Amino acid sequence: MKNKELFDHTVKILVNAYLDNSLVQGNCHACAVGNIIAANMHLKYDKNLKWIGKQVAWPQVFVTVSFEIAQVRRPWNYSGPAKEQINATGYTWQELARIEYAFERARFAKTQEERMFNGLMAVIEVLSQIHEMDETTKIATQGLFTKD
């Protein structure tokens, strides 16, 4: 596996966000990428799941438009606060864009809970490709996303 430490750290962030209900599609502060950035930059959330004391900048580089499920990429904006937020994760902007697109496009489910779960399973699939992990590890990782 490529960069097991980064993979484990990212999965821990996503498991915590999922179990704490601080994971929300369509919210740049609290989506999969938003949670990964917030955790790596030690940002806290307010009651509306917005970052406290920091403006969200990474969507200037890439963002998935939820009503179209299309991704807009603007690599020329990869600078300043957007670059700082993206670089804090250990992933390239292109890798984060793949993670975000996988999470956001998993919209078609009966409940919000199912959408979040489906989105996370899609993210694990992308992470398995980025980190070149084997099928056994991927399946075991997917099993971490269970609520009691």
C-alpha positions as CSV (number, residue, x, y, z in Angstrom):
1,M,0.0,0.0,0.0
2,K,1.2,3.5,-0.8
3,N,1.4,5.9,2.2
4,K,-0.5,3.8,4.7
5,E,-0.1,6.5,7.4
6,L,-2.0,9.1,5.3
7,F,-4.6,6.5,4.3
8,D,-5.2,5.5,8.0
9,H,-5.3,9.2,9.1
10,T,-7.8,10.1,6.4
11,V,-10.1,7.1,7.1
12,K,-10.1,8.0,10.8
13,I,-11.2,11.5,10.0
14,L,-14.0,10.2,7.8
15,V,-15.1,7.6,10.3
16,N,-15.3,10.2,13.1
17,A,-17.2,12.7,10.8
18,Y,-19.7,10.0,9.8
19,L,-20.3,8.7,13.3
20,D,-20.5,12.3,14.7
21,N,-22.9,13.4,12.0
22,S,-20.6,16.2,10.9
23,L,-20.5,14.9,7.3
24,V,-22.9,16.7,4.9
25,Q,-23.1,16.5,1.1
26,G,-23.2,19.9,-0.5
27,N,-21.5,21.7,2.4
28,C,-17.9,22.7,1.5
29,H,-17.1,22.9,5.2
30,A,-18.5,19.5,6.2
31,C,-18.3,17.3,3.0
32,A,-15.6,14.6,2.8
33,V,-12.9,17.1,1.6
34,G,-14.1,19.7,4.1
35,N,-13.7,17.3,7.0
36,I,-10.3,16.2,5.8
37,I,-9.1,19.8,5.6
38,A,-10.7,20.8,8.9
39,A,-9.1,17.9,10.7
40,N,-5.6,18.5,9.2
41,M,-5.8,22.3,9.9
42,H,-7.3,21.7,13.4
43,L,-10.4,23.7,12.6
44,K,-13.5,23.5,14.7
45,Y,-17.1,23.7,13.6
46,D,-19.9,25.9,14.8
47,K,-23.5,24.7,15.3
48,N,-24.2,25.2,11.6
49,L,-21.2,23.0,10.5
50,K,-19.2,25.9,9.3
51,W,-15.5,26.4,10.2
52,I,-14.8,28.7,13.1
53,G,-12.3,31.5,12.2
54,K,-11.4,30.3,8.7
55,Q,-13.0,30.9,5.3
56,V,-13.4,28.0,3.0
57,A,-11.2,28.5,0.0
58,W,-10.5,25.1,-1.6
59,P,-13.7,25.2,-3.8
60,Q,-12.0,28.0,-5.8
61,V,-9.8,25.2,-7.2
62,F,-12.5,22.5,-7.7
63,V,-16.1,22.0,-6.7
64,T,-18.8,19.5,-7.6
65,V,-22.1,21.3,-8.6
66,S,-24.7,19.1,-6.9
67,F,-27.7,19.9,-9.1
68,E,-25.7,18.7,-12.1
69,I,-23.3,16.3,-10.5
70,A,-20.6,17.9,-12.6
71,Q,-17.2,19.1,-11.4
72,V,-15.7,22.5,-12.1
73,R,-11.9,22.6,-12.0
74,R,-10.0,25.8,-11.9
75,P,-6.3,24.8,-11.3
76,W,-5.2,28.4,-11.9
77,N,-6.7,29.3,-8.5
78,Y,-4.4,26.9,-6.7
79,S,-2.7,29.5,-4.6
80,G,-3.1,31.4,-1.3
81,P,-5.6,30.1,1.2
82,A,-6.9,27.4,-1.2
83,K,-3.5,26.0,-1.7
84,E,-2.8,26.1,2.0
85,Q,-6.0,24.2,2.8
86,I,-5.4,21.6,0.1
87,N,-1.8,21.1,1.0
88,A,-2.6,20.5,4.6
89,T,-4.2,17.2,3.7
90,G,-1.2,15.4,2.2
91,Y,-3.2,14.9,-1.1
92,T,-2.8,16.7,-4.4
93,W,-5.7,18.9,-5.5
94,Q,-6.4,16.4,-8.2
95,E,-6.7,13.6,-5.7
96,L,-9.0,15.6,-3.5
97,A,-11.1,16.5,-6.5
98,R,-11.6,12.8,-7.1
99,I,-12.5,12.2,-3.5
100,E,-15.0,15.1,-3.5
101,Y,-16.6,14.0,-6.7
102,A,-17.1,10.5,-5.5
103,F,-18.6,11.7,-2.3
104,E,-20.9,14.3,-3.8
105,R,-22.3,12.2,-6.7
106,A,-23.7,9.5,-4.3
107,R,-27.0,11.3,-4.1
108,F,-29.5,8.7,-5.1
109,A,-30.7,6.9,-2.0
110,K,-33.9,6.9,0.1
111,T,-32.5,8.6,3.1
112,Q,-29.7,11.1,4.0
113,E,-28.1,8.3,6.0
114,E,-27.9,6.1,3.0
115,R,-26.5,9.0,0.9
116,M,-23.7,9.6,3.4
117,F,-22.9,5.9,3.6
118,N,-22.9,5.5,-0.2
119,G,-20.7,8.6,-0.6
120,L,-18.2,7.2,1.9
121,M,-18.1,3.8,0.1
122,A,-17.4,5.7,-3.1
123,V,-14.6,7.7,-1.3
124,I,-13.1,4.4,0.0
125,E,-13.0,3.2,-3.6
126,V,-11.1,6.3,-4.7
127,L,-8.8,6.1,-1.7
128,S,-8.1,2.4,-2.5
129,Q,-7.0,3.5,-6.0
130,I,-4.9,6.5,-4.7
131,H,-3.2,4.4,-2.1
132,E,-3.0,1.2,-4.2
133,M,-4.5,-1.0,-1.5
134,D,-5.6,-4.6,-1.8
135,E,-9.2,-5.7,-1.8
136,T,-9.0,-7.2,1.7
137,T,-7.9,-3.9,3.2
138,K,-10.6,-2.0,1.2
139,I,-13.4,-4.4,2.5
140,A,-12.1,-4.1,6.1
141,T,-12.0,-0.3,5.8
142,Q,-15.6,-0.2,4.5
143,G,-16.6,-2.1,7.6
144,L,-15.5,0.7,9.8
145,F,-18.5,2.8,8.8
146,T,-21.1,1.1,10.9
147,K,-23.3,2.9,13.4
148,D,-24.6,1.1,16.4
